[in-house]
């Protein structure tokens, strides 16, 4: 499983941005993680099985096999 650090911050004028680039200095942000399964595999927290998901914490997530009835094309990206 690959982990990419993301930064979520409020834009001037409203709304939020989630980006791999740190926000401008002085801007408050929340750290998030994009978890990405290895090719042909999946990741799970025991409830969700997916190939990509954005989460507040990667604790409890682990690699797993794709379920037999699923293929890479049939699993949607997860957002939490």
mmCIF file of the N, C-alpha and C atoms, coordinates in Angstrom:
data_MODEL
# 
_entry.id   MODEL 
# 
loop_
_atom_site.group_PDB 
_atom_site.id 
_atom_site.type_symbol 
_atom_site.label_atom_id 
_atom_site.label_alt_id 
_atom_site.label_comp_id 
_atom_site.label_asym_id 
_atom_site.label_entity_id 
_atom_site.label_seq_id 
_atom_site.pdbx_PDB_ins_code 
_atom_site.Cartn_x 
_atom_site.Cartn_y 
_atom_site.Cartn_z 
_atom_site.occupancy 
_atom_site.B_iso_or_equiv 
_atom_site.pdbx_formal_charge 
_atom_site.auth_seq_id 
_atom_site.auth_comp_id 
_atom_site.auth_asym_id 
_atom_site.auth_atom_id 
_atom_site.pdbx_PDB_model_num 
ATOM 1   N N  . UNK A 1 1  ? 0.854   -1.169  0.000   1.00 0.00 ? 1  UNK A N  1 
ATOM 2   C CA . UNK A 1 1  ? 0.000   0.000   0.000   1.00 0.00 ? 1  UNK A CA 1 
ATOM 3   C C  . UNK A 1 1  ? 0.901   1.233   0.000   1.00 0.00 ? 1  UNK A C  1 
ATOM 4   N N  . UNK A 1 2  ? 0.544   2.152   -0.855  1.00 0.00 ? 2  UNK A N  1 
ATOM 5   C CA . UNK A 1 2  ? 1.261   3.430   -0.900  1.00 0.00 ? 2  UNK A CA 1 
ATOM 6   C C  . UNK A 1 2  ? 0.455   4.461   -0.126  1.00 0.00 ? 2  UNK A C  1 
ATOM 7   N N  . UNK A 1 3  ? 1.154   5.398   0.523   1.00 0.00 ? 3  UNK A N  1 
ATOM 8   C CA . UNK A 1 3  ? 0.506   6.489   1.249   1.00 0.00 ? 3  UNK A CA 1 
ATOM 9   C C  . UNK A 1 3  ? 1.005   7.805   0.692   1.00 0.00 ? 3  UNK A C  1 
ATOM 10  N N  . UNK A 1 4  ? 0.069   8.666   0.354   1.00 0.00 ? 4  UNK A N  1 
ATOM 11  C CA . UNK A 1 4  ? 0.406   10.004  -0.117  1.00 0.00 ? 4  UNK A CA 1 
ATOM 12  C C  . UNK A 1 4  ? -0.198  10.993  0.879   1.00 0.00 ? 4  UNK A C  1 
ATOM 13  N N  . UNK A 1 5  ? 0.584   11.965  1.309   1.00 0.00 ? 5  UNK A N  1 
ATOM 14  C CA . UNK A 1 5  ? 0.081   12.988  2.224   1.00 0.00 ? 5  UNK A CA 1 
ATOM 15  C C  . UNK A 1 5  ? -0.684  14.030  1.418   1.00 0.00 ? 5  UNK A C  1 
ATOM 16  N N  . UNK A 1 6  ? -1.874  14.373  1.916   1.00 0.00 ? 6  UNK A N  1 
ATOM 17  C CA . UNK A 1 6  ? -2.695  15.416  1.320   1.00 0.00 ? 6  UNK A CA 1 
ATOM 18  C C  . UNK A 1 6  ? -2.934  16.498  2.368   1.00 0.00 ? 6  UNK A C  1 
ATOM 19  N N  . UNK A 1 7  ? -3.209  17.699  1.910   1.00 0.00 ? 7  UNK A N  1 
ATOM 20  C CA . UNK A 1 7  ? -3.501  18.822  2.791   1.00 0.00 ? 7  UNK A CA 1 
ATOM 21  C C  . UNK A 1 7  ? -4.868  19.383  2.430   1.00 0.00 ? 7  UNK A C  1 
ATOM 22  N N  . UNK A 1 8  ? -5.730  19.485  3.436   1.00 0.00 ? 8  UNK A N  1 
ATOM 23  C CA . UNK A 1 8  ? -7.065  20.050  3.225   1.00 0.00 ? 8  UNK A CA 1 
ATOM 24  C C  . UNK A 1 8  ? -7.097  21.403  3.914   1.00 0.00 ? 8  UNK A C  1 
ATOM 25  N N  . UNK A 1 9  ? -7.500  22.430  3.166   1.00 0.00 ? 9  UNK A N  1 
ATOM 26  C CA . UNK A 1 9  ? -7.573  23.764  3.748   1.00 0.00 ? 9  UNK A CA 1 
ATOM 27  C C  . UNK A 1 9  ? -8.700  24.563  3.105   1.00 0.00 ? 9  UNK A C  1 
ATOM 28  N N  . UNK A 1 10 ? -9.153  25.548  3.867   1.00 0.00 ? 10 UNK A N  1 
ATOM 29  C CA . UNK A 1 10 ? -10.239 26.397  3.383   1.00 0.00 ? 10 UNK A CA 1 
ATOM 30  C C  . UNK A 1 10 ? -9.675  27.463  2.451   1.00 0.00 ? 10 UNK A C  1 
ATOM 31  N N  . UNK A 1 11 ? -10.326 27.607  1.303   1.00 0.00 ? 11 UNK A N  1 
ATOM 32  C CA . UNK A 1 11 ? -9.924  28.627  0.328   1.00 0.00 ? 11 UNK A CA 1 
ATOM 33  C C  . UNK A 1 11 ? -10.457 29.983  0.743   1.00 0.00 ? 11 UNK A C  1 
ATOM 34  N N  . UNK A 1 12 ? -9.762  31.023  0.357   1.00 0.00 ? 12 UNK A N  1 
ATOM 35  C CA . UNK A 1 12 ? -10.294 32.372  0.537   1.00 0.00 ? 12 UNK A CA 1 
ATOM 36  C C  . UNK A 1 12 ? -11.574 32.458  -0.281  1.00 0.00 ? 12 UNK A C  1 
ATOM 37  N N  . UNK A 1 13 ? -12.619 32.968  0.311   1.00 0.00 ? 13 UNK A N  1 
ATOM 38  C CA . UNK A 1 13 ? -13.889 33.061  -0.391  1.00 0.00 ? 13 UNK A CA 1 
ATOM 39  C C  . UNK A 1 13 ? -14.779 31.846  -0.199  1.00 0.00 ? 13 UNK A C  1 
ATOM 40  N N  . UNK A 1 14 ? -14.315 30.850  0.554   1.00 0.00 ? 14 UNK A N  1 
ATOM 41  C CA . UNK A 1 14 ? -15.139 29.676  0.852   1.00 0.00 ? 14 UNK A CA 1 
ATOM 42  C C  . UNK A 1 14 ? -14.743 28.447  0.084   1.00 0.00 ? 14 UNK A C  1 
ATOM 43  N N  . UNK A 1 15 ? -15.215 27.313  0.539   1.00 0.00 ? 15 UNK A N  1 
ATOM 44  C CA . UNK A 1 15 ? -14.889 26.029  -0.077  1.00 0.00 ? 15 UNK A CA 1 
ATOM 45  C C  . UNK A 1 15 ? -13.573 25.496  0.452   1.00 0.00 ? 15 UNK A C  1 
ATOM 46  N N  . UNK A 1 16 ? -13.293 24.255  0.097   1.00 0.00 ? 16 UNK A N  1 
ATOM 47  C CA . UNK A 1 16 ? -12.078 23.592  0.558   1.00 0.00 ? 16 UNK A CA 1 
ATOM 48  C C  . UNK A 1 16 ? -11.276 23.062  -0.617  1.00 0.00 ? 16 UNK A C  1 
ATOM 49  N N  . UNK A 1 17 ? -9.979  22.980  -0.402  1.00 0.00 ? 17 UNK A N  1 
ATOM 50  C CA . UNK A 1 17 ? -9.066  22.379  -1.365  1.00 0.00 ? 17 UNK A CA 1 
ATOM 51  C C  . UNK A 1 17 ? -8.391  21.205  -0.680  1.00 0.00 ? 17 UNK A C  1 
ATOM 52  N N  . UNK A 1 18 ? -8.264  20.090  -1.398  1.00 0.00 ? 18 UNK A N  1 
ATOM 53  C CA . UNK A 1 18 ? -7.469  18.953  -0.947  1.00 0.00 ? 18 UNK A CA 1 
ATOM 54  C C  . UNK A 1 18 ? -6.379  18.780  -1.994  1.00 0.00 ? 18 UNK A C  1 
ATOM 55  N N  . UNK A 1 19 ? -5.122  18.867  -1.544  1.00 0.00 ? 19 UNK A N  1 
ATOM 56  C CA . UNK A 1 19 ? -4.016  18.909  -2.491  1.00 0.00 ? 19 UNK A CA 1 
ATOM 57  C C  . UNK A 1 19 ? -2.790  18.212  -1.908  1.00 0.00 ? 19 UNK A C  1 
ATOM 58  N N  . UNK A 1 20 ? -1.927  17.667  -2.769  1.00 0.00 ? 20 UNK A N  1 
ATOM 59  C CA . UNK A 1 20 ? -0.659  17.129  -2.272  1.00 0.00 ? 20 UNK A CA 1 
ATOM 60  C C  . UNK A 1 20 ? 0.353   18.237  -1.940  1.00 0.00 ? 20 UNK A C  1 
ATOM 61  N N  . UNK A 1 21 ? 0.025   19.468  -2.321  1.00 0.00 ? 21 UNK A N  1 
ATOM 62  C CA . UNK A 1 21 ? 0.924   20.598  -2.045  1.00 0.00 ? 21 UNK A CA 1 
ATOM 63  C C  . UNK A 1 21 ? 0.488   21.321  -0.783  1.00 0.00 ? 21 UNK A C  1 
ATOM 64  N N  . UNK A 1 22 ? 1.465   21.661  0.064   1.00 0.00 ? 22 UNK A N  1 
ATOM 65  C CA . UNK A 1 22 ? 1.150   22.378  1.294   1.00 0.00 ? 22 UNK A CA 1 
ATOM 66  C C  . UNK A 1 22 ? 0.503   23.715  0.947   1.00 0.00 ? 22 UNK A C  1 
ATOM 67  N N  . UNK A 1 23 ? -0.445  24.157  1.793   1.00 0.00 ? 23 UNK A N  1 
ATOM 68  C CA . UNK A 1 23 ? -1.084  25.448  1.554   1.00 0.00 ? 23 UNK A CA 1 
ATOM 69  C C  . UNK A 1 23 ? -0.096  26.586  1.838   1.00 0.00 ? 23 UNK A C  1 
ATOM 70  N N  . UNK A 1 24 ? -0.468  27.794  1.424   1.00 0.00 ? 24 UNK A N  1 
ATOM 71  C CA . UNK A 1 24 ? 0.410   28.936  1.689   1.00 0.00 ? 24 UNK A CA 1 
ATOM 72  C C  . UNK A 1 24 ? 0.712   29.066  3.180   1.00 0.00 ? 24 UNK A C  1 
ATOM 73  N N  . UNK A 1 25 ? 1.878   29.578  3.482   1.00 0.00 ? 25 UNK A N  1 
ATOM 74  C CA . UNK A 1 25 ? 2.295   29.761  4.873   1.00 0.00 ? 25 UNK A CA 1 
ATOM 75  C C  . UNK A 1 25 ? 1.264   30.586  5.639   1.00 0.00 ? 25 UNK A C  1 
ATOM 76  N N  . UNK A 1 26 ? 0.975   30.166  6.864   1.00 0.00 ? 26 UNK A N  1 
ATOM 77  C CA . UNK A 1 26 ? 0.012   30.866  7.691   1.00 0.00 ? 26 UNK A CA 1 
ATOM 78  C C  . UNK A 1 26 ? -1.410  30.344  7.553   1.00 0.00 ? 26 UNK A C  1 
ATOM 79  N N  . UNK A 1 27 ? -1.655  29.506  6.573   1.00 0.00 ? 27 UNK A N  1 
ATOM 80  C CA . UNK A 1 27 ? -2.988  28.951  6.350   1.00 0.00 ? 27 UNK A CA 1 
ATOM 81  C C  . UNK A 1 27 ? -3.137  27.673  7.175   1.00 0.00 ? 27 UNK A C  1 
ATOM 82  N N  . UNK A 1 28 ? -4.234  27.586  7.948   1.00 0.00 ? 28 UNK A N  1 
ATOM 83  C CA . UNK A 1 28 ? -4.511  26.367  8.710   1.00 0.00 ? 28 UNK A CA 1 
ATOM 84  C C  . UNK A 1 28 ? -4.858  25.238  7.753   1.00 0.00 ? 28 UNK A C  1 
ATOM 85  N N  . UNK A 1 29 ? -4.438  24.010  8.091   1.00 0.00 ? 29 UNK A N  1 
ATOM 86  C CA . UNK A 1 29 ? -4.748  22.865  7.243   1.00 0.00 ? 29 UNK A CA 1 
ATOM 87  C C  . UNK A 1 29 ? -4.909  21.618  8.090   1.00 0.00 ? 29 UNK A C  1 
ATOM 88  N N  . UNK A 1 30 ? -5.539  20.607  7.492   1.00 0.00 ? 30 UNK A N  1 
ATOM 89  C CA . UNK A 1 30 ? -5.698  19.296  8.093   1.00 0.00 ? 30 UNK A CA 1 
ATOM 90  C C  . UNK A 1 30 ? -4.975  18.307  7.209   1.00 0.00 ? 30 UNK A C  1 
ATOM 91  N N  . UNK A 1 31 ? -4.213  17.431  7.809   1.00 0.00 ? 31 UNK A N  1 
ATOM 92  C CA . UNK A 1 31 ? -3.491  16.419  7.053   1.00 0.00 ? 31 UNK A CA 1 
ATOM 93  C C  . UNK A 1 31 ? -4.427  15.241  6.781   1.00 0.00 ? 31 UNK A C  1 
ATOM 94  N N  . UNK A 1 32 ? -4.403  14.748  5.571   1.00 0.00 ? 32 UNK A N  1 
ATOM 95  C CA . UNK A 1 32 ? -5.156  13.567  5.147   1.00 0.00 ? 32 UNK A CA 1 
ATOM 96  C C  . UNK A 1 32 ? -4.178  12.628  4.448   1.00 0.00 ? 32 UNK A C  1 
ATOM 97  N N  . UNK A 1 33 ? -4.607  11.424  4.229   1.00 0.00 ? 33 UNK A N  1 
ATOM 98  C CA . UNK A 1 33 ? -3.763  10.441  3.551   1.00 0.00 ? 33 UNK A CA 1 
ATOM 99  C C  . UNK A 1 33 ? -4.550  9.784   2.434   1.00 0.00 ? 33 UNK A C  1 
ATOM 100 N N  . UNK A 1 34 ? -3.931  9.675   1.280   1.00 0.00 ? 34 UNK A N  1 
ATOM 101 C CA . UNK A 1 34 ? -4.504  8.899   0.182   1.00 0.00 ? 34 UNK A CA 1 
ATOM 102 C C  . UNK A 1 34 ? -3.796  7.551   0.195   1.00 0.00 ? 34 UNK A C  1 
ATOM 103 N N  . UNK A 1 35 ? -4.569  6.499   0.413   1.00 0.00 ? 35 UNK A N  1 
ATOM 104 C CA . UNK A 1 35 ? -4.037  5.148   0.432   1.00 0.00 ? 35 UNK A CA 1 
ATOM 105 C C  . UNK A 1 35 ? -4.316  4.512   -0.917  1.00 0.00 ? 35 UNK A C  1 
ATOM 106 N N  . UNK A 1 36 ? -3.297  3.910   -1.492  1.00 0.00 ? 36 UNK A N  1 
ATOM 107 C CA . UNK A 1 36 ? -3.394  3.345   -2.837  1.00 0.00 ? 36 UNK A CA 1 
ATOM 108 C C  . UNK A 1 36 ? -2.894  1.907   -2.794  1.00 0.00 ? 36 UNK A C  1 
ATOM 109 N N  . UNK A 1 37 ? -3.740  0.978   -3.211  1.00 0.00 ? 37 UNK A N  1 
ATOM 110 C CA . UNK A 1 37 ? -3.366  -0.446  -3.237  1.00 0.00 ? 37 UNK A CA 1 
ATOM 111 C C  . UNK A 1 37 ? -2.343  -0.698  -4.342  1.00 0.00 ? 37 UNK A C  1 
ATOM 112 N N  . UNK A 1 38 ? -1.541  -1.718  -4.122  1.00 0.00 ? 38 UNK A N  1 
ATOM 113 C CA . UNK A 1 38 ? -0.600  -2.153  -5.153  1.00 0.00 ? 38 UNK A CA 1 
ATOM 114 C C  . UNK A 1 38 ? -1.388  -2.724  -6.328  1.00 0.00 ? 38 UNK A C  1 
ATOM 115 N N  . UNK A 1 39 ? -0.770  -2.768  -7.483  1.00 0.00 ? 39 UNK A N  1 
ATOM 116 C CA . UNK A 1 39 ? -1.396  -3.292  -8.705  1.00 0.00 ? 39 UNK A CA 1 
ATOM 117 C C  . UNK A 1 39 ? -1.992  -4.677  -8.463  1.00 0.00 ? 39 UNK A C  1 
ATOM 118 N N  . UNK A 1 40 ? -3.271  -4.849  -8.794  1.00 0.00 ? 40 UNK A N  1 
ATOM 119 C CA . UNK A 1 40 ? -3.940  -6.129  -8.660  1.00 0.00 ? 40 UNK A CA 1 
ATOM 120 C C  . UNK A 1 40 ? -4.352  -6.504  -7.244  1.00 0.00 ? 40 UNK A C  1 
ATOM 121 N N  . UNK A 1 41 ? -4.142  -5.593  -6.292  1.00 0.00 ? 41 UNK A N  1 
ATOM 122 C CA . UNK A 1 41 ? -4.479  -5.840  -4.886  1.00 0.00 ? 41 UNK A CA 1 
ATOM 123 C C  . UNK A 1 41 ? -5.539  -4.853  -4.428  1.00 0.00 ? 41 UNK A C  1 
ATOM 124 N N  . UNK A 1 42 ? -5.915  -4.963  -3.165  1.00 0.00 ? 42 UNK A N  1 
ATOM 125 C CA . UNK A 1 42 ? -6.865  -4.048  -2.539  1.00 0.00 ? 42 UNK A CA 1 
ATOM 126 C C  . UNK A 1 42 ? -6.340  -3.690  -1.156  1.00 0.00 ? 42 UNK A C  1 
ATOM 127 N N  . UNK A 1 43 ? -7.038  -2.785  -0.491  1.00 0.00 ? 43 UNK A N  1 
ATOM 128 C CA . UNK A 1 43 ? -6.740  -2.433  0.895   1.00 0.00 ? 43 UNK A CA 1 
ATOM 129 C C  . UNK A 1 43 ? -8.041  -2.494  1.678   1.00 0.00 ? 43 UNK A C  1 
ATOM 130 N N  . UNK A 1 44 ? -7.935  -2.739  2.973   1.00 0.00 ? 44 UNK A N  1 
ATOM 131 C CA . UNK A 1 44 ? -9.127  -2.854  3.799   1.00 0.00 ? 44 UNK A CA 1 
ATOM 132 C C  . UNK A 1 44 ? -8.865  -2.334  5.212   1.00 0.00 ? 44 UNK A C  1 
ATOM 133 N N  . UNK A 1 45 ? -9.940  -1.907  5.843   1.00 0.00 ? 45 UNK A N  1 
ATOM 134 C CA . UNK A 1 45 ? -9.901  -1.567  7.267   1.00 0.00 ? 45 UNK A CA 1 
ATOM 135 C C  . UNK A 1 45 ? -10.753 -2.570  8.042   1.00 0.00 ? 45 UNK A C  1 
ATOM 136 N N  . UNK A 1 46 ? -11.165 -3.639  7.388   1.00 0.00 ? 46 UNK A N  1 
ATOM 137 C CA . UNK A 1 46 ? -12.024 -4.647  7.988   1.00 0.00 ? 46 UNK A CA 1 
ATOM 138 C C  . UNK A 1 46 ? -13.487 -4.475  7.619   1.00 0.00 ? 46 UNK A C  1 
ATOM 139 N N  . UNK A 1 47 ? -13.859 -3.294  7.148   1.00 0.00 ? 47 UNK A N  1 
ATOM 140 C CA . UNK A 1 47 ? -15.226 -3.027  6.702   1.00 0.00 ? 47 UNK A CA 1 
ATOM 141 C C  . UNK A 1 47 ? -15.277 -2.704  5.219   1.00 0.00 ? 47 UNK A C  1 
ATOM 142 N N  . UNK A 1 48 ? -14.394 -1.840  4.791   1.00 0.00 ? 48 UNK A N  1 
ATOM 143 C CA . UNK A 1 48 ? -14.343 -1.364  3.406   1.00 0.00 ? 48 UNK A CA 1 
ATOM 144 C C  . UNK A 1 48 ? -13.200 -2.086  2.695   1.00 0.00 ? 48 UNK A C  1 
ATOM 145 N N  . UNK A 1 49 ? -13.448 -2.516  1.471   1.00 0.00 ? 49 UNK A N  1 
ATOM 146 C CA . UNK A 1 49 ? -12.391 -3.047  0.599   1.00 0.00 ? 49 UNK A CA 1 
ATOM 147 C C  . UNK A 1 49 ? -12.393 -2.168  -0.642  1.00 0.00 ? 49 UNK A C  1 
ATOM 148 N N  . UNK A 1 50 ? -11.250 -1.577  -0.942  1.00 0.00 ? 50 UNK A N  1 
ATOM 149 C CA . UNK A 1 50 ? -11.155 -0.649  -2.068  1.00 0.00 ? 50 UNK A CA 1 
ATOM 150 C C  . UNK A 1 50 ? -9.721  -0.654  -2.579  1.00 0.00 ? 50 UNK A C  1 
ATOM 151 N N  . UNK A 1 51 ? -9.490  0.096   -3.636  1.00 0.00 ? 51 UNK A N  1 
ATOM 152 C CA . UNK A 1 51 ? -8.134  0.234   -4.153  1.00 0.00 ? 51 UNK A CA 1 
ATOM 153 C C  . UNK A 1 51 ? -7.549  1.610   -3.863  1.00 0.00 ? 51 UNK A C  1 
ATOM 154 N N  . UNK A 1 52 ? -8.416  2.618   -3.658  1.00 0.00 ? 52 UNK A N  1 
ATOM 155 C CA . UNK A 1 52 ? -7.961  3.977   -3.348  1.00 0.00 ? 52 UNK A CA 1 
ATOM 156 C C  . UNK A 1 52 ? -8.950  4.598   -2.390  1.00 0.00 ? 52 UNK A C  1 
ATOM 157 N N  . UNK A 1 53 ? -8.427  5.275   -1.348  1.00 0.00 ? 53 UNK A N  1 
ATOM 158 C CA . UNK A 1 53 ? -9.307  5.967   -0.412  1.00 0.00 ? 53 UNK A CA 1 
ATOM 159 C C  . UNK A 1 53 ? -8.533  7.099   0.257   1.00 0.00 ? 53 UNK A C  1 
ATOM 160 N N  . UNK A 1 54 ? -9.229  8.197   0.537   1.00 0.00 ? 54 UNK A N  1 
ATOM 161 C CA . UNK A 1 54 ? -8.663  9.313   1.300   1.00 0.00 ? 54 UNK A CA 1 
ATOM 162 C C  . UNK A 1 54 ? -9.188  9.214   2.721   1.00 0.00 ? 54 UNK A C  1 
ATOM 163 N N  . UNK A 1 55 ? -8.287  9.229   3.714   1.00 0.00 ? 55 UNK A N  1 
ATOM 164 C CA . UNK A 1 55 ? -8.666  9.038   5.107   1.00 0.00 ? 55 UNK A CA 1 
ATOM 165 C C  . UNK A 1 55 ? -7.939  10.026  6.015   1.00 0.00 ? 55 UNK A C  1 
ATOM 166 N N  . UNK A 1 56 ? -8.492  10.214  7.220   1.00 0.00 ? 56 UNK A N  1 
ATOM 167 C CA . UNK A 1 56 ? -7.845  11.065  8.225   1.00 0.00 ? 56 UNK A CA 1 
ATOM 168 C C  . UNK A 1 56 ? -6.635  10.366  8.831   1.00 0.00 ? 56 UNK A C  1 
ATOM 169 N N  . UNK A 1 57 ? -6.722  9.046   8.965   1.00 0.00 ? 57 UNK A N  1 
ATOM 170 C CA . UNK A 1 57 ? -5.645  8.255   9.570   1.00 0.00 ? 57 UNK A CA 1 
ATOM 171 C C  . UNK A 1 57 ? -5.514  6.941   8.814   1.00 0.00 ? 57 UNK A C  1 
ATOM 172 N N  . UNK A 1 58 ? -4.286  6.491   8.645   1.00 0.00 ? 58 UNK A N  1 
ATOM 173 C CA . UNK A 1 58 ? -4.082  5.210   7.963   1.00 0.00 ? 58 UNK A CA 1 
ATOM 174 C C  . UNK A 1 58 ? -4.011  4.045   8.954   1.00 0.00 ? 58 UNK A C  1 
ATOM 175 N N  . UNK A 1 59 ? -4.181  4.335   10.239  1.00 0.00 ? 59 UNK A N  1 
ATOM 176 C CA . UNK A 1 59 ? -4.170  3.279   11.255  1.00 0.00 ? 59 UNK A CA 1 
ATOM 177 C C  . UNK A 1 59 ? -5.311  2.290   10.963  1.00 0.00 ? 59 UNK A C  1 
ATOM 178 N N  . UNK A 1 60 ? -4.996  1.026   11.030  1.00 0.00 ? 60 UNK A N  1 
ATOM 179 C CA . UNK A 1 60 ? -6.009  -0.014  10.814  1.00 0.00 ? 60 UNK A CA 1 
ATOM 180 C C  . UNK A 1 60 ? -6.186  -0.437  9.368   1.00 0.00 ? 60 UNK A C  1 
ATOM 181 N N  . UNK A 1 61 ? -5.584  0.254   8.433   1.00 0.00 ? 61 UNK A N  1 
ATOM 182 C CA . UNK A 1 61 ? -5.680  -0.130  7.021   1.00 0.00 ? 61 UNK A CA 1 
ATOM 183 C C  . UNK A 1 61 ? -4.547  -1.086  6.689   1.00 0.00 ? 61 UNK A C  1 
ATOM 184 N N  . UNK A 1 62 ? -4.851  -2.083  5.867   1.00 0.00 ? 62 UNK A N  1 
ATOM 185 C CA . UNK A 1 62 ? -3.839  -3.065  5.483   1.00 0.00 ? 62 UNK A CA 1 
ATOM 186 C C  . UNK A 1 62 ? -4.110  -3.576  4.073   1.00 0.00 ? 62 UNK A C  1 
ATOM 187 N N  . UNK A 1 63 ? -3.092  -4.179  3.495   1.00 0.00 ? 63 UNK A N  1 
ATOM 188 C CA . UNK A 1 63 ? -3.226  -4.792  2.175   1.00 0.00 ? 63 UNK A CA 1 
ATOM 189 C C  . UNK A 1 63 ? -4.096  -6.040  2.263   1.00 0.00 ? 63 UNK A C  1 
ATOM 190 N N  . UNK A 1 64 ? -4.785  -6.347  1.180   1.00 0.00 ? 64 UNK A N  1 
ATOM 191 C CA . UNK A 1 64 ? -5.552  -7.581  1.081   1.00 0.00 ? 64 UNK A CA 1 
ATOM 192 C C  . UNK A 1 64 ? -5.708  -7.927  -0.393  1.00 0.00 ? 64 UNK A C  1 
ATOM 193 N N  . UNK A 1 65 ? -6.207  -9.123  -0.635  1.00 0.00 ? 65 UNK A N  1 
ATOM 194 C CA . UNK A 1 65 ? -6.488  -9.539  -2.011  1.00 0.00 ? 65 UNK A CA 1 
ATOM 195 C C  . UNK A 1 65 ? -7.812  -8.940  -2.449  1.00 0.00 ? 65 UNK A C  1 
ATOM 196 N N  . UNK A 1 66 ? -7.949  -8.736  -3.755  1.00 0.00 ? 66 UNK A N  1 
ATOM 197 C CA . UNK A 1 66 ? -9.247  -8.351  -4.292  1.00 0.00 ? 66 UNK A CA 1 
ATOM 198 C C  . UNK A 1 66 ? -10.214 -9.506  -4.055  1.00 0.00 ? 66 UNK A C  1 
ATOM 199 N N  . UNK A 1 67 ? -11.443 -9.219  -3.671  1.00 0.00 ? 67 UNK A N  1 
ATOM 200 C CA . UNK A 1 67 ? -12.412 -10.312 -3.523  1.00 0.00 ? 67 UNK A CA 1 
ATOM 201 C C  . UNK A 1 67 ? -12.582 -11.038 -4.855  1.00 0.00 ? 67 UNK A C  1 
ATOM 202 N N  . UNK A 1 68 ? -12.834 -12.350 -4.830  1.00 0.00 ? 68 UNK A N  1 
ATOM 203 C CA . UNK A 1 68 ? -12.936 -13.131 -6.068  1.00 0.00 ? 68 UNK A CA 1 
ATOM 204 C C  . UNK A 1 68 ? -13.982 -12.602 -7.046  1.00 0.00 ? 68 UNK A C  1 
ATOM 205 N N  . UNK A 1 69 ? -15.088 -12.077 -6.537  1.00 0.00 ? 69 UNK A N  1 
ATOM 206 C CA . UNK A 1 69 ? -16.144 -11.589 -7.427  1.00 0.00 ? 69 UNK A CA 1 
ATOM 207 C C  . UNK A 1 69 ? -15.860 -10.184 -7.957  1.00 0.00 ? 69 UNK A C  1 
ATOM 208 N N  . UNK A 1 70 ? -14.820 -9.550  -7.462  1.00 0.00 ? 70 UNK A N  1 
ATOM 209 C CA . UNK A 1 70 ? -14.492 -8.193  -7.879  1.00 0.00 ? 70 UNK A CA 1 
ATOM 210 C C  . UNK A 1 70 ? -13.303 -8.212  -8.843  1.00 0.00 ? 70 UNK A C  1 
ATOM 211 N N  . UNK A 1 71 ? -13.232 -7.207  -9.674  1.00 0.00 ? 71 UNK A N  1 
ATOM 212 C CA . UNK A 1 71 ? -12.049 -6.973  -10.489 1.00 0.00 ? 71 UNK A CA 1 
ATOM 213 C C  . UNK A 1 71 ? -11.627 -5.551  -10.259 1.00 0.00 ? 71 UNK A C  1 
ATOM 214 N N  . UNK A 1 72 ? -10.460 -5.199  -10.700 1.00 0.00 ? 72 UNK A N  1 
ATOM 215 C CA . UNK A 1 72 ? -9.984  -3.831  -10.520 1.00 0.00 ? 72 UNK A CA 1 
ATOM 216 C C  . UNK A 1 72 ? -10.971 -2.822  -11.104 1.00 0.00 ? 72 UNK A C  1 
ATOM 217 N N  . UNK A 1 73 ? -11.563 -3.140  -12.223 1.00 0.00 ? 73 UNK A N  1 
ATOM 218 C CA . UNK A 1 73 ? -12.470 -2.206  -12.892 1.00 0.00 ? 73 UNK A CA 1 
ATOM 219 C C  . UNK A 1 73 ? -13.796 -2.044  -12.150 1.00 0.00 ? 73 UNK A C  1 
ATOM 220 N N  . UNK A 1 74 ? -14.162 -3.023  -11.301 1.00 0.00 ? 74 UNK A N  1 
ATOM 221 C CA . UNK A 1 74 ? -15.472 -2.956  -10.669 1.00 0.00 ? 74 UNK A CA 1 
ATOM 222 C C  . UNK A 1 74 ? -15.461 -2.306  -9.285  1.00 0.00 ? 74 UNK A C  1 
ATOM 223 N N  . UNK A 1 75 ? -14.287 -1.967  -8.786  1.00 0.00 ? 75 UNK A N  1 
ATOM 224 C CA . UNK A 1 75 ? -14.206 -1.334  -7.461  1.00 0.00 ? 75 UNK A CA 1 
ATOM 225 C C  . UNK A 1 75 ? -14.068 0.166   -7.648  1.00 0.00 ? 75 UNK A C  1 
ATOM 226 N N  . UNK A 1 76 ? -14.997 0.909   -7.082  1.00 0.00 ? 76 UNK A N  1 
ATOM 227 C CA . UNK A 1 76 ? -14.949 2.368   -7.177  1.00 0.00 ? 76 UNK A CA 1 
ATOM 228 C C  . UNK A 1 76 ? -13.944 2.910   -6.194  1.00 0.00 ? 76 UNK A C  1 
ATOM 229 N N  . UNK A 1 77 ? -13.448 4.127   -6.480  1.00 0.00 ? 77 UNK A N  1 
ATOM 230 C CA . UNK A 1 77 ? -12.577 4.799   -5.522  1.00 0.00 ? 77 UNK A CA 1 
ATOM 231 C C  . UNK A 1 77 ? -13.407 5.160   -4.303  1.00 0.00 ? 77 UNK A C  1 
ATOM 232 N N  . UNK A 1 78 ? -12.831 5.006   -3.133  1.00 0.00 ? 78 UNK A N  1 
ATOM 233 C CA . UNK A 1 78 ? -13.539 5.340   -1.908  1.00 0.00 ? 78 UNK A CA 1 
ATOM 234 C C  . UNK A 1 78 ? -13.120 6.700   -1.389  1.00 0.00 ? 78 UNK A C  1 
ATOM 235 N N  . UNK A 1 79 ? -14.059 7.370   -0.788  1.00 0.00 ? 79 UNK A N  1 
ATOM 236 C CA . UNK A 1 79 ? -13.766 8.646   -0.134  1.00 0.00 ? 79 UNK A CA 1 
ATOM 237 C C  . UNK A 1 79 ? -14.388 8.586   1.238   1.00 0.00 ? 79 UNK A C  1 
ATOM 238 N N  . UNK A 1 80 ? -13.595 8.872   2.238   1.00 0.00 ? 80 UNK A N  1 
ATOM 239 C CA . UNK A 1 80 ? -14.084 8.801   3.602   1.00 0.00 ? 80 UNK A CA 1 
ATOM 240 C C  . UNK A 1 80 ? -13.917 10.147  4.253   1.00 0.00 ? 80 UNK A C  1 
# 
